[in-house]
Amino acid sequence: MNIFNFFKSKKNEKFKSKNLTFKQGLLMWSILIIGYIVFIINWLMLGNLAGQGAIDSNGNPIGWTAYFFGGIPENINLITQAVNYTITFMRGVGSLVVGYLIVKLTHKWAVVISLALLLMAIPAILMPSNVGGFAGFIIFRMLLAIGGTTLIIYTQPIVAKSVPQKRKGIFTIFSTFGFSLATIIVAAPFLSLRIQLQTNWQFVSGITAATAFIPLVIYIIFGKNFDITSQVKLDQYDSTLYPTTGKEIIKEKQTWVWVLIYGAGLVLAVIPITDLFRQALVNLAPANLTNQANSAFSIFTIVYVSGVFLSPFTIGLWNSTNAKRKPFAIFIVSMIILAFILMFLGWRFGSVATFYVFGFISGWLVWSLQSITLQNPHERKGNTPKRIGIIFSFSWGFGYFFFTIINIILAAIVPENASLELWIGFVILFLIFSSLLGVGFLFAEETKPQGKIIPGRLKFWKKLDKK
């Protein structure tokens, strides 16, 4: 039986649940966030278990690179980076198919398909120990990437349909917690158990992969379909209705502005927690920090993503004001670049404290800014849940393609045994590409054109200047 015919029979459920209550939406949103956390854990865990030429106490190569290639392969950096490229590329593909799946299968069953794809992490680790098995490993990881990436996008129609406008900012803020929480869960055990985890990589991966059954079963039971086509009114004067088809939305200039914003945002958010960044720290480390570089990177990863937890009490509150968005976002981007420069200088000149302090500040700014970025489509008058879903689909999808290209460029300039000058060039290019986030905001439409630049006389966190 054709899979689309099967789900077509389920499509009538949409009319049984035309409206979505706040409690129903909260439950469904929570399940999807949990599913997204499970995906990120599996994605990052498999990346950290590669081995990267590591050996155990007996001198034996460990990790999945040793398993598939029978030792430490030549061009190991190229191999592991190639895996990362395919994953981020397929995350882009997965993001682009979101709108199509919602229309063809309805929201609930599109989500079920995505959650089921998380289970692809299980056959990935069961592939035979040869080059053919490695090919299967990559294919199943690509399917995992497609499923996991779509989950965070599927939360947006739920928020648009079930959450009152004044509460959407809060949901947007907490949506950014998933990636950071998963990153901390993965990074923490690698502080002291890296060799043990990489030695038993299949067992560790199997445990994390099996957790994908939990959100899948729960969503099949409690997930509901709902009408994604009706307009969401932002106020009583709003009568604008924008195009809701992918063919129309992809032609809008603002769509491509937000592709740049999301792509550059991914560079800032993801590159600092990749192995490429770890190698940068190793090669830029002064003599007194050479032996600390690997452990410092693990600590930095936790410090960097932990900044998001300050967002609800600081930068994220901007969503609850009627202040302009663009000037604030551009200011935050400039502060992010400055914080990264000071962080790199601290590391290069041997100050670990400076490195961690500005690492935390940069992470706090990067992850908090995401809450404002994710809120933007919900503030545009006339947007329907369907249109919002498609906007996020294009922004994330093409944004991941953009990120993949930047990742390839950054990796290409620092081949194995790259000189110090090349690694300095890596840092400079990273900062230049990251600055494109500010360029994107320059061309973005202002959703609060009548708002103030600074709300409430700099006391917006005490008394919000609400509309």
N, C-alpha and C positions, 0 to 999 in steps of 0.2 A: 504493500500500500504506500503510495506517495506520501512523504512526510508532510507536505503542504496540505494535501487532502485531509490528513488526519487532524491537523490543527485547524483546518477550515471548519471542521465539524464542531470545534470548540468556540468558534468565533461568536456565536450567539450569546455567549456568557457576557460579552461586552454590554449587552443591553440589559442584562439582569443587574449589573452594578454600574449604572450610568454615573451615579454620584459616588464619591469616595469620602467617607467620614474622616475626621482628623485622627481618630484612634486607629482606624484601618490603615490609613496612610502612614502613621507612625510605626506600626508593626511591620508593614512591608518595607519601609525605608530602613528600619533597623536590621531586618534580615539581609537586605542587599548590602548594607555597610559591613555586616559580619562576613558575608560572602566575599566582598572585596578585600577585607583583611586576610581571609584565608588565601585568596589569590596572591596577594603581595608577599605573604609569608612563603608560599611555595616558590614563587618567582625568585625572590632574593635568596632563599635557602639553597636552591639549586645552583645559583650563581656562586655563592660562597663555598659550596662543596666541590667546586671544580678542581681544587688542589693547586693549580697554577705552578706545578713543578715541586710542590711540597713533598717531603719525605718523612717517614715515621722514625722511631728510635733505632730501628734496624737498617735504616738506609733505603727502605722500599718506597717507591712513589705511591702517593695516595690521591684520593679524589676520583671524580668520574673521568677526568682526562687520562689518568693512568689505567682505569678500568677499560675504556674503549680503545686505547692505543697501545696497551701493554707496556707502558712506561711513560717517560716524559717525551712527548712528541716535539719535533722541530717546529719552530714558529708557533709555540704554544700561545703566545699573546694573540696572534692572528686568529687562531682557532677559537679561543674563548671570546674574543671581540666579535667574531663572525656570529657566534651564538647570540650575543647581545643584539647585534644588528637585526637578525631575523626576528627576534622577539619584539623589539620596538617597532619594526616594520609591520608585523602582524597585529600589533596593538592598534596601529593606524588603520589597517584593514578592518579589524573588528569594530572600531569606532564608526567607520563609514557604513557598515551594514545594519547599524542599529535601527535607523528609520525604516529601512526595507522590512526588517523582521517584525517591527511593531505593526506595520500595515498588513503584512501577510499572515502573521500568527496571533495578533493581539498582544498587548503588553505582558500579560501573565505568562503566556507560553513562550514568548521571546525570552523572558527572564529565565524560565525553566531550562531552555536550551543552553543559555549562557552558564547557568549554574552546573549543568551536566558536563559542560566542557571543562570545568575545573577538575573533574575526575581524570582527565587525560594525563595528569601528573603521575598516575599510578602505572599505566603501561610504559610511560617514558623511562622509568627506573628499572623496568623488567627487560629491557632490550638486551640482546646478546652482546658479549664483550668483543666486538670487532667494528670495523669501519661502517659496515651495513647497519649494525645496531646503533651506532652514533647518528646515522642519518635518520633512523626511526626516532631516536631520542629528540632530535631537533624538531621533527615533524609534530610529535606529540606536545612538545613545549610550545610550538606555534599555535596549536589548537587551544592550549591552556591560556595563552596570551589573548586570543580572540575572545574567549569566554569571560575572562576576568576583567578586561578593560571595559567591556560593555556595561558591566554592573553599575559602575559609578555614574554612567550616563543614564541608565534606566531609573536612577533615583530622581532625576530632574522632573519628568512628567508627574511622578507621585507628589513631589513637593508642590509643583505648580497647581495640581488639582485639589489637594487635600489640606494644604497649610495656608492659613490666613496670611495676607501680605505682610503684616507687621511681624509675623514669626518666621518668615522665610529666611531672613538674615541669620537667625540662630541656627536653623537647619543647615544653611550653607557653611557656616563656621564649623559645625561638628562634622560635616561631610569630609572636611580636610584632615580630620583626626585619624582616619583609617590607615592611610599610608604611613604616617609617622609612628603610630602604635605598632603596626606590623614590622616596621624597620627596627624599632627598639627590641621587639621580641626576638628578631633574628640576630641582631648585632650583639646582644648581651651575652649569650653563651659562647660566642667566638672570642670574647675577651680572654678566656682562660682555657677553653676546651677546643680550640681550632683543630689541632692534630687529631684528637679523638673523634670529633664530628666528621672530619674528612675521611678518616680511616673507615668509618661505618656509614658512609654516605647513603647507601641504599636503605638501610634501616631508618635513619633519620628522615630521609625524604619520604619514605613510606608512611611514617606516622603523620607528617604534616599533610600529605596527600589525602589520607583517609578522612581528615576533618572536613573535607569538601562535601561529604554525605549529609552533614548536619544542616546547613542552610538549604540544600536542595530539597530534602524531605519536608522541612518546616514550610518552605514557600509553596510547595505543591499543595499542602494542606490549607494554609492560611492566605495565600496570595489571591487577589481578586482582579478581575478585569474592570476597566472603567472607560468612559468616553474621553478620548484625548483630543477631540476636534472642536469642542465648544470654547469660546473665547473666555479668557480670564480677565475680568475687569479690575483695573487698578484703582479707579475712582469713578464717581458718578458721571464725570464729564468725558470719560474715555469711550470713544466710539470708533477708534481706528482698528482696522483688521488687516494684518499683513499677510502676504502669500504664505502658504503652508506646504507647498510641494518642494521636494528637493531640487528640481530643475530650476525653480524660480529663486529659491534661497541661495543657491550656489552662484548665481549671477550678481548678487548684491555685493557691493564694494566692502561693506562692513563685515561680511562673512570672512573675507580674506584678511582684513585687518585683525580679526580675532584669531585667525589661523596663526598669524605672526605672534600675537600676544601669547597664545597657548604654547606655541612651539618654543619661543624664547623662555617662557616660564618653565617649561620642562627641562631646558638646558640648566637653568638655575637650580631647579629642585632635585634633579636626578644625577647629573654629572658629579657633584660633590660626594655622592655615596657609592660611586662605582670604583672598580679596581683600578681604573685609569687614574683616578684622583689619588688613590693610595700610592701608586707608583710615582706620582708627582711629588708627594710628600717625602718618599724615600730618596728621590734624586735631588730634591731641594734642601734636604736636611743638612744642617751644619754638623761638624764632627761630634759635638756633645749630644746630638739627638738621633744619630744614625741608627742606634740599636733600639730606639723607642718608636720608630716611625710606624711599624705595623700596629702596635698596641695603641698608639696615639690616634691612628685612623679609626680604630674601632670605637674609642672613646668619643672622638669627634663626631662620628656618625650618630651616636646617641644624643650628644649635645646639640648637634645641628637640627635634628628633627624634633627635639623636645620643645623648641621654641614655639611650636604651633599651639601648645597648651596655654600660652599666654594670650592668644588671639581673642578669646571671648571677652577678656577684661581690658583689652587695649585697642589694637588696630581694627579688630573685627567689629567694634562698636560703631565704626563709621557707617556701616550698613544701616544703622538705626537712626541716622540723622538725615536731614534734607540738604546736606552740604554737597558741593560739587565733588564728583568722583575723580575726574582726570587729573587735576593739579595735585591732589593727594597721592594718587597712584604714581605719578611721575616723580614726586618727591621721595616716596618710599624706594623706588627703583634706584635713584641716585644714592640714597643711604645704603642700599644693599651693595652696590659696587664699591663704595668707600669702605664698608665693613670688610669686604673680601680683600681689598688691597691691604688694609691694616692687618688682617689675619695672616696673609701670606708673608708680609714683612716680619711679623712677629715670629713666625716659624723659621724663616730664613736666617734671622739674627739670633735664634736660640732661645726665644722667650715662649715657653710652653703656655704660661698663664695668658699672655696676650693672644696666642693662637686660639685657645679655648674660649676666651671671653668674646672675641670678635666672631668666632665660629658660631657661638650661641646667638649673638646679635643678628648675624646675617641669616641664620636659620629662622629666627623669630620673625624677621621682616619678610623673608621669602614665603614662608608658609602662611603667615597672616594675610599677606597680600592676595593669596589665592582665594580667601573668603570673599573679598571684594570682586575679584574676577569672576568667580562662579555665580555671584549674585546678579551680575549685570543683565543677563537675558530675562530674569524675573522682573526687572525694573522697567523694561521696555514695554510701553503701552501697546495693547493689541496682540501680544504674544499668547498663543494657545499652548497647552501642554504638548501637542504634536509639533508645533513649530519650535518650541524650546528643545525638544528632543532632537530634532534635525539639526538645529544650530549647534548643540553640543556635539552631535555626531560629526559634523564637518570640522568644527574647531579642534576636537581631540584627534580625529582621524588624520587630517592633513597636518595638524600640529605634530603628531608623532612621526610623520614622514620627514618634516622639517628637522625634528630632533635627531632622527636617524642619520640624516645627511651631515649635521653638525658633529655628531658623535664620530662618524667615519673620518671627517676632516681632522678632528682633534687627535684621533688615534694615529692617523697617517703621518703626522708631523713628528711623532715620537716613536720611531721603530725601536726594536730591541737594542740595548746599549746606546741609547740616544745620549747626546752630550748635554751638559748643564744648560747651554744656550738654547737648545731645542726645548727643554722643559720650561725654561723661562718664557719662550715663545708660546708654549702650550697655555700657560697661565694668562698671558696677554690676550691670546685669541679667545680663551674662555670668557674673559671679561668683556671683550668686544661683542661677542655673540650674545652674551647676557644683556648687554646694554640695548639690544634691539627690542627688549621688552618695553623700555621707556619710549622708543620710537613708535611702537605699536599703539601705546596709549595716546600719543600725540595725535594720531589720526582716528582714534575711536570717537564715536558719538557720545556726547555728554548726556547721561540719563537724568541729571538734575540741573538743567540749564539755568533755572531761576534760583538755585541754591547759593549759599555763601561759600567762600573758599575755606574759611575756618569757622566751624559752628560754635555757638555758645561761649565765645570769648575764651577759647582754649580750654574750656571746662566741659567738653562734650561727654567725658566719662562720668561726670557727676549729674549733669542735667541735660539730657539729650534734647537737641533741637529738632523735635519731630514735626513732621508736616501737619 
